[in-house]
């Protein structure tokens, strides 16, 4: 056996413990960073929406008789429909 393999075998229990500890720390740091990014982006979006009075979910009932939304119909010449797809 060479000196290098003996050194590796001697420090193997220590490196295994450090690797286990590093993976645990990695999970904790990743979770914290993702939480910080998520909550700051949600908070920023919420504040921006309140400033411009944007309602993402229109939950109030409409007082109209129907919920149908009228759209303008556009009629094109037949030449523009030919081989459209």
N, C-alpha and C positions, 0 to 999 in steps of 0.2 A: 504494500500500500504506500501511496505517496503521501507526502506531508499535507498536500492540499485536501485530499479525501479525509484524512484524519481530523483536520481542522473542521471540515464540513460536518463530520459525524459528531464532533465534540459540541458544536454550536447548534445542531439540529433541534434539540428540544427548545432552545431559546428562540430560534427562528420560527418554529411552529407556533409558539405562544404569541410572538410579536405579530405574525401573520393573522392569527385569530383576532387579536386585539385591533389590528388595523382594519380588518373587515367590519368589526362592530362599530368602530369610530366612523368608518366610511358610510355606513347605513344611517347613523345618527346625523352626520353632517349633510348628507344628501336630502334627508327628510326635512331638516331645518331650512336648507336653502330653497327647496321646492315650496315649502309653506310660506316663506318670506316672499318669494316671487309671486306666488298665487294671490296671497292676500294684498300685496301692494298693487297688483294689476287690477284685482277686483275692486279695491278701494278707489283707485284712480278712475276706473270706468264709472263707478257709482257717483263719485263727486262730479265728474264731467257731465254725466247724465242729469244730475240735479241742477247743475248750472244752466244747461241749455234746455231744461224742462222736457227731457225726452222720456217717454213712457215705452218701455220695451214690450210689455204685455198690456194690451188694452183690455182690461177685465171688466170695465163698466158696461152694462147692457146698453145697446143702441136703442134709441127711442123711435127709430124708423119702423115702418110696418114690415120691411123685409131687410135681410142682411145682404141682399144681392148687390154687387158692385157693377155699375155700368161701365163698359169700356167702349172706346171708339173703335169701330170696325174700319179697317183700311182695305180698300179694294184696289188691287193692282191689275195692270193689263195682263192679258193671257200670256204674252211673250215672257213675262217675268216668272210665271208659274212653270213654264216648260223646263223640264229637267232640273227642277229645283233641288232634288236630293241626289 
